[in-house]
């Protein structure tokens, strides 16, 4: 099984949408792919149960496999460490890792783990997603939300991954703004400067377009 951690340049960069498009893409290649979001902040009441809208969207693309999608959902749409504290709960990276590497996922070809927020979002008073990645060594797929400021956000995130020696598969350009000025030039700049390859692009509200078959050939 190939496992990847989906993180993003910031909140609302489109991690869940891109993850769904990756699932759809891998399913077309006849791969048994599944996505989970172990931690979610901000939920809706559905049949008396609190559930994240992101989790609902992932479930639509998971082809109804009988595996858990979410371990922790908190009511408030705030940083996980604050949301957990608000509810008298705590998170640890060991608990999150135990959820992500449960044997129920062992039969998959691909497991996509979507984080909450970016790399440095706190999970508790001491740990962030960086600590989870240092523990698990899962390669990162970085979603870059293509909008003004994305070059700085992308390069900063890539620099942090490089500084801590964490593995990365590559990055995906998610075209959030269909009217973004110099979109192709921004993507070209990132291709030149990012220390990881461009895996593909997701046009505005479109499907994933592979640029290198990096993901499919693993």
Helices and strands as residue ranges (DSSP letters): E 2-8, H 15-28, E 33-36, E 39-41, E 44-46, E 49-51, H 53-61, E 72-74, H 80-86, H 93-100, G 103-105, E 110-114, H 129-136, E 139-145, H 150-163, E 168-174, H 183-193, E 198-202, E 208-210
